[in-house]
C-alpha cells in the first residue's frame, strides 16, 4: 500500500487545518486584556466569526461543488493562513471584529472542502474515514492550543506567534492538497427522485441540524472561554489557562478515533445518546468545579461527550438521499459552524451580567436538546420529484 493514500492525505489536511486556529485560542485572554475589553465587548467582537460564516457558506456550497474539494483545499489554505493571523494584529475592537469576519469566512470555506473531500474519498474507496478524519482535526486543534500555550509561557507576542504557526503549516497544507488525486464531484443518481437543491431543507435535515447545533455550540464555547473560565473562576495563571482546552480537545480526539468501534456496537443513535449524556454530566461538573483539577475532568468529559456528534451528523445528512449529498452537508456545515461561533458570544453576554460559571452553564440546555434529537440520526430518505439542479454537488 502506498504511503500517501487518499485516505491518509485527507486525514493529514484535517490535522493541519486547525493548528493555527488552535494557537489563537489560548491567546484570547491576552488580546482581551490588551484591548481593554470586558466580557460583553469581547462577545461582540467574537460575533465576527459567525458573521463571516453566515456571509460565506451560502456561496461556498455552490463554489466547492464547481471547483471541487481538492482545489478548495489548496486555495482555502492560502486564504485561511492569511485570515487566521489577522485577529491578533487588531489595534481596536472594531478591527478585531472585521478580522474575525475574515477568519470565520476562511474557516467555513476550507472546512466545507474538507468534509466534502472526506465524503468523496469514502465513496471512491469504500472505506469509512469521516469520524477518524475529525479525530485528526481534534488532534490538530489540540496541538495548536498546546503550541499557543507554550508560546504564551515563553512570552512571545500573540500576533507573531500565530502568524508563525500559520506560515509553517501553509506549505504543508498546500503540498497535501496537491498530492490528493482529483476528487470527483459527487452526483445524485438520476434514477432516484430528487428535491430541488434550492428548496428548503427537509424535516429530516432540519432535525439533524438542530441536533448538531447544541454539539458544536458547546465546542465553540470550550474553545473561546475555557482559558478565561480557568483564569476568572479558578484563578489559574500563565500556561495553565490553556490546559482546559487542550484536555477537551484530547478527549474529543479520543472519542472520534474510537467512534467507529462504538458505532458498530451501539449504532449511531445509541452512540449519540451515550456521548450526549456524558456531555451533559461534564458540563454540570464544570459548573460545580471547586478547583482546576476537577475543572479539567469536566472539560475532558464534555470533550468525549461531544466528540462524535458532528461526524455522525455528516454521515446522516449525506445519507438522506433527497438531493446531492454535498448540498445537505453544506447546509449542515452552515448550522454547525454557526453553533460553533455563536456559543462564545452568548456566554460572554451572560457572563457580563452574572459570572463566567453561569455563562459556561448555558451550554446545558442546548446539550439536552441535542440529546433529545439523537433519534434524528436515523433519518430516512425523503421522496420528491426529480430536479436536475439537485445533481450539482454543493448547490444549497
C-alpha positions, 0 to 999 in steps of 0.5 A, a space after each residue: 500500500 502506498 504511503 500517501 493514500 487518499 485516505 491518509 492525505 485527507 486525514 493529514 489536511 484535517 490535522 493541519 487545518 486547525 493548528 493555527 486556529 488552535 494557537 489563537 485560542 489560548 491567546 484570547 485572554 491576552 488580546 482581551 486584556 490588551 484591548 481593554 475589553 470586558 466580557 460583553 465587548 469581547 462577545 461582540 467582537 467574537 460575533 465576527 466569526 459567525 458573521 463571516 460564516 453566515 456571509 460565506 457558506 451560502 456561496 461556498 456550497 455552490 463554489 466547492 461543488 464547481 471547483 471541487 474539494 481538492 482545489 478548495 483545499 489548496 486555495 482555502 489554505 492560502 486564504 485561511 493562513 492569511 485570515 487566521 493571523 489577522 485577529 491578533 494584529 487588531 489595534 481596536 475592537 472594531 478591527 478585531 471584529 472585521 478580522 474575525 469576519 475574515 477568519 470565520 469566512 476562511 474557516 467555513 470555506 476550507 472546512 466545507 472542502 474538507 468534509 466534502 473531500 472526506 465524503 468523496 474519498 469514502 465513496 471512491 474507496 469504500 472505506 469509512 474515514 469521516 469520524 477518524 478524519 475529525 479525530 485528526 482535526 481534534 488532534 490538530 486543534 489540540 496541538 495548536 492550543 498546546 503550541 499557543 500555550 507554550 508560546 504564551 509561557 515563553 512570552 512571545 507576542 500573540 500576533 507573531 506567534 500565530 502568524 508563525 504557526 500559520 506560515 509553517 503549516 501553509 506549505 504543508 497544507 498546500 503540498 497535501 492538497 496537491 498530492 490528493 488525486 482529483 476528487 470527483 464531484 459527487 452526483 445524485 443518481 438520476 434514477 432516484 427522485 430528487 428535491 430541488 437543491 434550492 428548496 428548503 431543507 427537509 424535516 429530516 435535515 432540519 432535525 439533524 441540524 438542530 441536533 448538531 447545533 447544541 454539539 458544536 455550540 458547546 465546542 465553540 464555547 470550550 474553545 473561546 472561554 475555557 482559558 478565561 473560565 480557568 483564569 476568572 473562576 479558578 484563578 489559574 495563571 500563565 500556561 495553565 489557562 490553556 490546559 482546559 482546552 487542550 484536555 477537551 480537545 484530547 478527549 474529543 480526539 479520543 472519542 472520534 478515533 474510537 467512534 467507529 468501534 462504538 458505532 458498530 456496537 451501539 449504532 449511531 443513535 445509541 452512540 449519540 445518546 451515550 456521548 450526549 449524556 456524558 456531555 451533559 454530566 461534564 458540563 454540570 461538573 464544570 459548573 460545580 468545579 471547586 478547583 482546576 483539577 476537577 475543572 479539567 475532568 469536566 472539560 475532558 468529559 464534555 470533550 468525549 461527550 461531544 466528540 462524535 456528534 458532528 461526524 455522525 451528523 455528516 454521515 446522516 445528512 449525506 445519507 438522506 438521499 433527497 438531493 446531492 449529498 454535498 448540498 445537505 452537508 453544506 447546509 449542515 456545515 452552515 448550522 454547525 459552524 454557526 453553533 460553533 461561533 455563536 456559543 462564545 458570544 452568548 456566554 460572554 453576554 451572560 457572563 457580563 451580567 452574572 459570572 463566567 460559571 453561569 455563562 459556561 452553564 448555558 451550554 446545558 440546555 442546548 446539550 439536552 436538546 441535542 440529546 433529545 434529537 439523537 433519534 434524528 440520526 436515523 433519518 430516512 430518505 425523503 421522496 420528491 420529484 426529480 430536479 436536475 439542479 439537485 445533481 450539482 454537488 454543493 448547490 444549497 
